[in-house]
Amino acid sequence: METVKVGVMSYDNYKARVQDIAAGRRKVTPDEPKIWFNSIESLSQVLSTRNLELLKLIALGKPESIK
């Protein structure tokens, strides 16, 4: 299974980061997180036991669609 880095950053900081990247003031490095959450709470909701089981099923079954 592939490792995916996630980060936690406030919405305002994330928005400023994205604007800096779009304007060329900042470059994204390969070791930076690819997925961002605005709080630990939102991260924990996404990574709940039920959602992790669903992600495992998707990874194993490799469906053409999530529907």
PDB file of N, CA, C and O in Angstrom:
ATOM      1  N   MET A   1       0.847  -1.179   0.000  1.00  0.00           N
ATOM      2  CA  MET A   1       0.000   0.000   0.000  1.00  0.00           C
ATOM      3  C   MET A   1       0.893   1.242   0.000  1.00  0.00           C
ATOM      4  O   MET A   1       1.925   1.267   0.669  1.00  0.00           O
ATOM      5  N   GLU A   2       0.506   2.242  -0.729  1.00  0.00           N
ATOM      6  CA  GLU A   2       1.267   3.484  -0.845  1.00  0.00           C
ATOM      7  C   GLU A   2       1.065   4.367   0.383  1.00  0.00           C
ATOM      8  O   GLU A   2      -0.032   4.425   0.939  1.00  0.00           O
ATOM      9  N   THR A   3       2.115   5.045   0.800  1.00  0.00           N
ATOM     10  CA  THR A   3       2.036   5.992   1.904  1.00  0.00           C
ATOM     11  C   THR A   3       1.650   7.363   1.357  1.00  0.00           C
ATOM     12  O   THR A   3       2.206   7.828   0.363  1.00  0.00           O
ATOM     13  N   VAL A   4       0.705   7.989   2.011  1.00  0.00           N
ATOM     14  CA  VAL A   4       0.258   9.329   1.627  1.00  0.00           C
ATOM     15  C   VAL A   4       0.452  10.248   2.825  1.00  0.00           C
ATOM     16  O   VAL A   4      -0.013   9.951   3.926  1.00  0.00           O
ATOM     17  N   LYS A   5       1.130  11.350   2.610  1.00  0.00           N
ATOM     18  CA  LYS A   5       1.323  12.324   3.685  1.00  0.00           C
ATOM     19  C   LYS A   5       0.124  13.258   3.735  1.00  0.00           C
ATOM     20  O   LYS A   5      -0.378  13.705   2.704  1.00  0.00           O
ATOM     21  N   VAL A   6      -0.328  13.546   4.958  1.00  0.00           N
ATOM     22  CA  VAL A   6      -1.403  14.511   5.161  1.00  0.00           C
ATOM     23  C   VAL A   6      -0.900  15.606   6.087  1.00  0.00           C
ATOM     24  O   VAL A   6       0.018  15.393   6.879  1.00  0.00           O
ATOM     25  N   GLY A   7      -1.502  16.764   5.982  1.00  0.00           N
ATOM     26  CA  GLY A   7      -1.128  17.889   6.827  1.00  0.00           C
ATOM     27  C   GLY A   7      -2.358  18.514   7.457  1.00  0.00           C
ATOM     28  O   GLY A   7      -3.480  18.314   6.992  1.00  0.00           O
ATOM     29  N   VAL A   8      -2.136  19.268   8.516  1.00  0.00           N
ATOM     30  CA  VAL A   8      -3.205  20.001   9.197  1.00  0.00           C
ATOM     31  C   VAL A   8      -2.810  21.466   9.203  1.00  0.00           C
ATOM     32  O   VAL A   8      -1.730  21.829   9.670  1.00  0.00           O
ATOM     33  N   MET A   9      -3.694  22.304   8.680  1.00  0.00           N
ATOM     34  CA  MET A   9      -3.417  23.734   8.575  1.00  0.00           C
ATOM     35  C   MET A   9      -4.748  24.485   8.567  1.00  0.00           C
ATOM     36  O   MET A   9      -5.725  24.010   7.987  1.00  0.00           O
ATOM     37  N   SER A  10      -4.789  25.629   9.193  1.00  0.00           N
ATOM     38  CA  SER A  10      -6.023  26.412   9.194  1.00  0.00           C
ATOM     39  C   SER A  10      -6.404  26.795   7.769  1.00  0.00           C
ATOM     40  O   SER A  10      -5.551  26.866   6.884  1.00  0.00           O
ATOM     41  N   TYR A  11      -7.689  27.041   7.560  1.00  0.00           N
ATOM     42  CA  TYR A  11      -8.170  27.412   6.232  1.00  0.00           C
ATOM     43  C   TYR A  11      -7.461  28.661   5.716  1.00  0.00           C
ATOM     44  O   TYR A  11      -7.057  28.712   4.555  1.00  0.00           O
ATOM     45  N   ASP A  12      -7.311  29.664   6.570  1.00  0.00           N
ATOM     46  CA  ASP A  12      -6.666  30.912   6.146  1.00  0.00           C
ATOM     47  C   ASP A  12      -5.210  30.684   5.723  1.00  0.00           C
ATOM     48  O   ASP A  12      -4.760  31.230   4.716  1.00  0.00           O
ATOM     49  N   ASN A  13      -4.488  29.885   6.487  1.00  0.00           N
ATOM     50  CA  ASN A  13      -3.101  29.585   6.120  1.00  0.00           C
ATOM     51  C   ASN A  13      -3.028  28.766   4.837  1.00  0.00           C
ATOM     52  O   ASN A  13      -2.152  28.987   4.001  1.00  0.00           O
ATOM     53  N   TYR A  14      -3.953  27.817   4.685  1.00  0.00           N
ATOM     54  CA  TYR A  14      -3.979  27.004   3.473  1.00  0.00           C
ATOM     55  C   TYR A  14      -4.278  27.876   2.249  1.00  0.00           C
ATOM     56  O   TYR A  14      -3.644  27.730   1.204  1.00  0.00           O
ATOM     57  N   LYS A  15      -5.233  28.768   2.388  1.00  0.00           N
ATOM     58  CA  LYS A  15      -5.591  29.664   1.289  1.00  0.00           C
ATOM     59  C   LYS A  15      -4.388  30.520   0.883  1.00  0.00           C
ATOM     60  O   LYS A  15      -4.109  30.674  -0.307  1.00  0.00           O
ATOM     61  N   ALA A  16      -3.676  31.073   1.865  1.00  0.00           N
ATOM     62  CA  ALA A  16      -2.481  31.882   1.580  1.00  0.00           C
ATOM     63  C   ALA A  16      -1.408  31.031   0.904  1.00  0.00           C
ATOM     64  O   ALA A  16      -0.728  31.498  -0.010  1.00  0.00           O
ATOM     65  N   ARG A  17      -1.256  29.789   1.350  1.00  0.00           N
ATOM     66  CA  ARG A  17      -0.271  28.879   0.756  1.00  0.00           C
ATOM     67  C   ARG A  17      -0.592  28.622  -0.714  1.00  0.00           C
ATOM     68  O   ARG A  17       0.287  28.708  -1.572  1.00  0.00           O
ATOM     69  N   VAL A  18      -1.841  28.309  -0.995  1.00  0.00           N
ATOM     70  CA  VAL A  18      -2.259  28.034  -2.376  1.00  0.00           C
ATOM     71  C   VAL A  18      -2.071  29.270  -3.253  1.00  0.00           C
ATOM     72  O   VAL A  18      -1.634  29.158  -4.399  1.00  0.00           O
ATOM     73  N   GLN A  19      -2.394  30.431  -2.728  1.00  0.00           N
ATOM     74  CA  GLN A  19      -2.213  31.667  -3.496  1.00  0.00           C
ATOM     75  C   GLN A  19      -0.731  31.916  -3.778  1.00  0.00           C
ATOM     76  O   GLN A  19      -0.376  32.351  -4.873  1.00  0.00           O
ATOM     77  N   ASP A  20       0.124  31.646  -2.811  1.00  0.00           N
ATOM     78  CA  ASP A  20       1.568  31.805  -3.015  1.00  0.00           C
ATOM     79  C   ASP A  20       2.081  30.831  -4.076  1.00  0.00           C
ATOM     80  O   ASP A  20       2.920  31.197  -4.898  1.00  0.00           O
ATOM     81  N   ILE A  21       1.592  29.616  -4.062  1.00  0.00           N
ATOM     82  CA  ILE A  21       1.994  28.629  -5.067  1.00  0.00           C
ATOM     83  C   ILE A  21       1.526  29.082  -6.450  1.00  0.00           C
ATOM     84  O   ILE A  21       2.292  29.034  -7.413  1.00  0.00           O
ATOM     85  N   ALA A  22       0.279  29.517  -6.546  1.00  0.00           N
ATOM     86  CA  ALA A  22      -0.262  29.961  -7.831  1.00  0.00           C
ATOM     87  C   ALA A  22       0.480  31.181  -8.369  1.00  0.00           C
ATOM     88  O   ALA A  22       0.629  31.328  -9.582  1.00  0.00           O
ATOM     89  N   ALA A  23       0.940  32.047  -7.490  1.00  0.00           N
ATOM     90  CA  ALA A  23       1.642  33.268  -7.904  1.00  0.00           C
ATOM     91  C   ALA A  23       3.132  33.027  -8.145  1.00  0.00           C
ATOM     92  O   ALA A  23       3.844  33.924  -8.595  1.00  0.00           O
ATOM     93  N   GLY A  24       3.605  31.803  -7.841  1.00  0.00           N
ATOM     94  CA  GLY A  24       5.016  31.496  -8.058  1.00  0.00           C
ATOM     95  C   GLY A  24       5.929  31.933  -6.930  1.00  0.00           C
ATOM     96  O   GLY A  24       7.151  31.893  -7.076  1.00  0.00           O
ATOM     97  N   ARG A  25       5.359  32.350  -5.805  1.00  0.00           N
ATOM     98  CA  ARG A  25       6.169  32.770  -4.659  1.00  0.00           C
ATOM     99  C   ARG A  25       6.616  31.590  -3.801  1.00  0.00           C
ATOM    100  O   ARG A  25       7.465  31.728  -2.920  1.00  0.00           O
ATOM    101  N   ARG A  26       6.036  30.445  -4.074  1.00  0.00           N
ATOM    102  CA  ARG A  26       6.360  29.240  -3.299  1.00  0.00           C
ATOM    103  C   ARG A  26       6.331  28.038  -4.230  1.00  0.00           C
ATOM    104  O   ARG A  26       5.486  27.942  -5.120  1.00  0.00           O
ATOM    105  N   LYS A  27       7.260  27.132  -4.012  1.00  0.00           N
ATOM    106  CA  LYS A  27       7.285  25.891  -4.781  1.00  0.00           C
ATOM    107  C   LYS A  27       6.934  24.733  -3.852  1.00  0.00           C
ATOM    108  O   LYS A  27       7.357  24.695  -2.696  1.00  0.00           O
ATOM    109  N   VAL A  28       6.165  23.804  -4.373  1.00  0.00           N
ATOM    110  CA  VAL A  28       5.793  22.623  -3.608  1.00  0.00           C
ATOM    111  C   VAL A  28       6.925  21.609  -3.730  1.00  0.00           C
ATOM    112  O   VAL A  28       7.381  21.305  -4.832  1.00  0.00           O
ATOM    113  N   THR A  29       7.370  21.094  -2.600  1.00  0.00           N
ATOM    114  CA  THR A  29       8.430  20.093  -2.617  1.00  0.00           C
ATOM    115  C   THR A  29       7.808  18.688  -2.547  1.00  0.00           C
ATOM    116  O   THR A  29       6.703  18.522  -2.031  1.00  0.00           O
ATOM    117  N   PRO A  30       8.518  17.691  -3.063  1.00  0.00           N
ATOM    118  CA  PRO A  30       7.961  16.333  -3.100  1.00  0.00           C
ATOM    119  C   PRO A  30       7.643  15.738  -1.722  1.00  0.00           C
ATOM    120  O   PRO A  30       6.818  14.830  -1.620  1.00  0.00           O
ATOM    121  N   ASP A  31       8.284  16.236  -0.673  1.00  0.00           N
ATOM    122  CA  ASP A  31       8.055  15.663   0.656  1.00  0.00           C
ATOM    123  C   ASP A  31       6.901  16.327   1.412  1.00  0.00           C
ATOM    124  O   ASP A  31       6.597  15.930   2.537  1.00  0.00           O
ATOM    125  N   GLU A  32       6.256  17.329   0.810  1.00  0.00           N
ATOM    126  CA  GLU A  32       5.129  18.000   1.474  1.00  0.00           C
ATOM    127  C   GLU A  32       3.870  17.153   1.386  1.00  0.00           C
ATOM    128  O   GLU A  32       3.717  16.355   0.461  1.00  0.00           O
ATOM    129  N   PRO A  33       2.967  17.324   2.347  1.00  0.00           N
ATOM    130  CA  PRO A  33       1.696  16.597   2.281  1.00  0.00           C
ATOM    131  C   PRO A  33       0.951  16.912   0.991  1.00  0.00           C
ATOM    132  O   PRO A  33       1.044  18.015   0.453  1.00  0.00           O
ATOM    133  N   LYS A  34       0.214  15.923   0.510  1.00  0.00           N
ATOM    134  CA  LYS A  34      -0.613  16.095  -0.685  1.00  0.00           C
ATOM    135  C   LYS A  34      -2.067  16.375  -0.309  1.00  0.00           C
ATOM    136  O   LYS A  34      -2.828  16.929  -1.102  1.00  0.00           O
ATOM    137  N   ILE A  35      -2.441  15.987   0.901  1.00  0.00           N
ATOM    138  CA  ILE A  35      -3.811  16.151   1.377  1.00  0.00           C
ATOM    139  C   ILE A  35      -3.762  16.985   2.651  1.00  0.00           C
ATOM    140  O   ILE A  35      -2.951  16.736   3.543  1.00  0.00           O
ATOM    141  N   TRP A  36      -4.644  17.980   2.722  1.00  0.00           N
ATOM    142  CA  TRP A  36      -4.650  18.889   3.877  1.00  0.00           C
ATOM    143  C   TRP A  36      -6.015  18.880   4.553  1.00  0.00           C
ATOM    144  O   TRP A  36      -7.049  18.767   3.895  1.00  0.00           O
ATOM    145  N   PHE A  37      -6.002  18.999   5.869  1.00  0.00           N
ATOM    146  CA  PHE A  37      -7.208  19.113   6.680  1.00  0.00           C
ATOM    147  C   PHE A  37      -7.101  20.390   7.491  1.00  0.00           C
ATOM    148  O   PHE A  37      -6.003  20.849   7.805  1.00  0.00           O
ATOM    149  N   ASN A  38      -8.262  20.965   7.830  1.00  0.00           N
ATOM    150  CA  ASN A  38      -8.221  22.224   8.569  1.00  0.00           C
ATOM    151  C   ASN A  38      -8.220  22.026  10.085  1.00  0.00           C
ATOM    152  O   ASN A  38      -8.135  22.997  10.837  1.00  0.00           O
ATOM    153  N   SER A  39      -8.314  20.765  10.536  1.00  0.00           N
ATOM    154  CA  SER A  39      -8.226  20.491  11.970  1.00  0.00           C
ATOM    155  C   SER A  39      -7.964  19.010  12.198  1.00  0.00           C
ATOM    156  O   SER A  39      -8.197  18.176  11.322  1.00  0.00           O
ATOM    157  N   ILE A  40      -7.477  18.706  13.385  1.00  0.00           N
ATOM    158  CA  ILE A  40      -7.291  17.307  13.768  1.00  0.00           C
ATOM    159  C   ILE A  40      -8.646  16.608  13.806  1.00  0.00           C
ATOM    160  O   ILE A  40      -8.748  15.427  13.474  1.00  0.00           O
ATOM    161  N   GLU A  41      -9.677  17.329  14.206  1.00  0.00           N
ATOM    162  CA  GLU A  41     -11.013  16.746  14.291  1.00  0.00           C
ATOM    163  C   GLU A  41     -11.502  16.295  12.920  1.00  0.00           C
ATOM    164  O   GLU A  41     -12.045  15.197  12.793  1.00  0.00           O
ATOM    165  N   SER A  42     -11.321  17.127  11.884  1.00  0.00           N
ATOM    166  CA  SER A  42     -11.774  16.733  10.551  1.00  0.00           C
ATOM    167  C   SER A  42     -10.955  15.560  10.023  1.00  0.00           C
ATOM    168  O   SER A  42     -11.491  14.687   9.340  1.00  0.00           O
ATOM    169  N   LEU A  43      -9.674  15.534  10.332  1.00  0.00           N
ATOM    170  CA  LEU A  43      -8.836  14.395   9.956  1.00  0.00           C
ATOM    171  C   LEU A  43      -9.337  13.120  10.620  1.00  0.00           C
ATOM    172  O   LEU A  43      -9.432  12.079   9.971  1.00  0.00           O
ATOM    173  N   SER A  44      -9.657  13.192  11.904  1.00  0.00           N
ATOM    174  CA  SER A  44     -10.107  11.994  12.625  1.00  0.00           C
ATOM    175  C   SER A  44     -11.462  11.505  12.114  1.00  0.00           C
ATOM    176  O   SER A  44     -11.727  10.303  12.135  1.00  0.00           O
ATOM    177  N   GLN A  45     -12.321  12.413  11.659  1.00  0.00           N
ATOM    178  CA  GLN A  45     -13.607  12.002  11.096  1.00  0.00           C
ATOM    179  C   GLN A  45     -13.403  11.228   9.796  1.00  0.00           C
ATOM    180  O   GLN A  45     -14.041  10.200   9.568  1.00  0.00           O
ATOM    181  N   VAL A  46     -12.520  11.728   8.959  1.00  0.00           N
ATOM    182  CA  VAL A  46     -12.255  11.052   7.684  1.00  0.00           C
ATOM    183  C   VAL A  46     -11.616   9.692   7.916  1.00  0.00           C
ATOM    184  O   VAL A  46     -11.925   8.728   7.216  1.00  0.00           O
ATOM    185  N   LEU A  47     -10.721   9.614   8.902  1.00  0.00           N
ATOM    186  CA  LEU A  47      -9.998   8.372   9.162  1.00  0.00           C
ATOM    187  C   LEU A  47     -10.666   7.527  10.248  1.00  0.00           C
ATOM    188  O   LEU A  47      -9.990   6.807  10.982  1.00  0.00           O
ATOM    189  N   SER A  48     -11.979   7.618  10.345  1.00  0.00           N
ATOM    190  CA  SER A  48     -12.701   6.787  11.306  1.00  0.00           C
ATOM    191  C   SER A  48     -12.548   5.315  10.917  1.00  0.00           C
ATOM    192  O   SER A  48     -12.190   4.997   9.783  1.00  0.00           O
ATOM    193  N   THR A  49     -12.816   4.450  11.844  1.00  0.00           N
ATOM    194  CA  THR A  49     -12.700   3.014  11.589  1.00  0.00           C
ATOM    195  C   THR A  49     -13.552   2.606  10.392  1.00  0.00           C
ATOM    196  O   THR A  49     -13.091   1.851   9.536  1.00  0.00           O
ATOM    197  N   ARG A  50     -14.767   3.087  10.322  1.00  0.00           N
ATOM    198  CA  ARG A  50     -15.666   2.738   9.203  1.00  0.00           C
ATOM    199  C   ARG A  50     -15.102   3.230   7.877  1.00  0.00           C
ATOM    200  O   ARG A  50     -15.097   2.484   6.898  1.00  0.00           O
ATOM    201  N   ASN A  51     -14.635   4.452   7.831  1.00  0.00           N
ATOM    202  CA  ASN A  51     -14.081   4.992   6.583  1.00  0.00           C
ATOM    203  C   ASN A  51     -12.804   4.269   6.175  1.00  0.00           C
ATOM    204  O   ASN A  51     -12.571   4.064   4.984  1.00  0.00           O
ATOM    205  N   LEU A  52     -11.974   3.879   7.135  1.00  0.00           N
ATOM    206  CA  LEU A  52     -10.769   3.120   6.810  1.00  0.00           C
ATOM    207  C   LEU A  52     -11.127   1.767   6.201  1.00  0.00           C
ATOM    208  O   LEU A  52     -10.465   1.313   5.267  1.00  0.00           O
ATOM    209  N   GLU A  53     -12.163   1.125   6.719  1.00  0.00           N
ATOM    210  CA  GLU A  53     -12.613  -0.141   6.143  1.00  0.00           C
ATOM    211  C   GLU A  53     -13.094   0.064   4.701  1.00  0.00           C
ATOM    212  O   GLU A  53     -12.799  -0.747   3.823  1.00  0.00           O
ATOM    213  N   LEU A  54     -13.824   1.136   4.468  1.00  0.00           N
ATOM    214  CA  LEU A  54     -14.288   1.439   3.110  1.00  0.00           C
ATOM    215  C   LEU A  54     -13.105   1.697   2.176  1.00  0.00           C
ATOM    216  O   LEU A  54     -13.107   1.235   1.035  1.00  0.00           O
ATOM    217  N   LEU A  55     -12.102   2.428   2.649  1.00  0.00           N
ATOM    218  CA  LEU A  55     -10.919   2.684   1.833  1.00  0.00           C
ATOM    219  C   LEU A  55     -10.176   1.392   1.507  1.00  0.00           C
ATOM    220  O   LEU A  55      -9.668   1.230   0.398  1.00  0.00           O
ATOM    221  N   LYS A  56     -10.112   0.475   2.468  1.00  0.00           N
ATOM    222  CA  LYS A  56      -9.474  -0.817   2.217  1.00  0.00           C
ATOM    223  C   LYS A  56     -10.236  -1.604   1.159  1.00  0.00           C
ATOM    224  O   LYS A  56      -9.632  -2.204   0.270  1.00  0.00           O
ATOM    225  N   LEU A  57     -11.568  -1.600   1.255  1.00  0.00           N
ATOM    226  CA  LEU A  57     -12.378  -2.301   0.262  1.00  0.00           C
ATOM    227  C   LEU A  57     -12.182  -1.713  -1.130  1.00  0.00           C
ATOM    228  O   LEU A  57     -12.092  -2.447  -2.114  1.00  0.00           O
ATOM    229  N   ILE A  58     -12.117  -0.407  -1.208  1.00  0.00           N
ATOM    230  CA  ILE A  58     -11.887   0.255  -2.497  1.00  0.00           C
ATOM    231  C   ILE A  58     -10.515  -0.123  -3.039  1.00  0.00           C
ATOM    232  O   ILE A  58     -10.378  -0.424  -4.225  1.00  0.00           O
ATOM    233  N   ALA A  59      -9.500  -0.110  -2.182  1.00  0.00           N
ATOM    234  CA  ALA A  59      -8.145  -0.446  -2.622  1.00  0.00           C
ATOM    235  C   ALA A  59      -8.063  -1.897  -3.093  1.00  0.00           C
ATOM    236  O   ALA A  59      -7.405  -2.188  -4.091  1.00  0.00           O
ATOM    237  N   LEU A  60      -8.719  -2.794  -2.388  1.00  0.00           N
ATOM    238  CA  LEU A  60      -8.680  -4.209  -2.755  1.00  0.00           C
ATOM    239  C   LEU A  60      -9.515  -4.511  -3.995  1.00  0.00           C
ATOM    240  O   LEU A  60      -9.085  -5.252  -4.879  1.00  0.00           O
ATOM    241  N   GLY A  61     -10.726  -3.924  -4.052  1.00  0.00           N
ATOM    242  CA  GLY A  61     -11.648  -4.213  -5.153  1.00  0.00           C
ATOM    243  C   GLY A  61     -11.366  -3.442  -6.419  1.00  0.00           C
ATOM    244  O   GLY A  61     -11.772  -3.857  -7.504  1.00  0.00           O
ATOM    245  N   LYS A  62     -10.669  -2.315  -6.294  1.00  0.00           N
ATOM    246  CA  LYS A  62     -10.348  -1.447  -7.430  1.00  0.00           C
ATOM    247  C   LYS A  62     -11.549  -1.247  -8.362  1.00  0.00           C
ATOM    248  O   LYS A  62     -11.471  -1.543  -9.554  1.00  0.00           O
ATOM    249  N   PRO A  63     -12.646  -0.748  -7.817  1.00  0.00           N
ATOM    250  CA  PRO A  63     -13.828  -0.554  -8.660  1.00  0.00           C
ATOM    251  C   PRO A  63     -13.606   0.545  -9.701  1.00  0.00           C
ATOM    252  O   PRO A  63     -12.784   1.441  -9.508  1.00  0.00           O
ATOM    253  N   GLU A  64     -14.344   0.463 -10.798  1.00  0.00           N
ATOM    254  CA  GLU A  64     -14.250   1.492 -11.830  1.00  0.00           C
ATOM    255  C   GLU A  64     -14.880   2.792 -11.352  1.00  0.00           C
ATOM    256  O   GLU A  64     -14.537   3.873 -11.830  1.00  0.00           O
ATOM    257  N   SER A  65     -15.800   2.678 -10.410  1.00  0.00           N
ATOM    258  CA  SER A  65     -16.503   3.844  -9.892  1.00  0.00           C
ATOM    259  C   SER A  65     -16.762   3.636  -8.408  1.00  0.00           C
ATOM    260  O   SER A  65     -16.852   2.496  -7.952  1.00  0.00           O
ATOM    261  N   ILE A  66     -16.882   4.702  -7.661  1.00  0.00           N
ATOM    262  CA  ILE A  66     -17.202   4.591  -6.235  1.00  0.00           C
ATOM    263  C   ILE A  66     -18.697   4.344  -6.076  1.00  0.00           C
ATOM    264  O   ILE A  66     -19.135   3.872  -5.026  1.00  0.00           O
ATOM    265  N   LYS A  67     -19.480   4.653  -7.091  1.00  0.00           N
ATOM    266  CA  LYS A  67     -20.914   4.394  -7.026  1.00  0.00           C
ATOM    267  C   LYS A  67     -21.147   2.926  -6.875  1.00  0.00           C
ATOM    268  O   LYS A  67     -22.295   2.487  -6.801  1.00  0.00           O
TER     269      LYS A  67
END
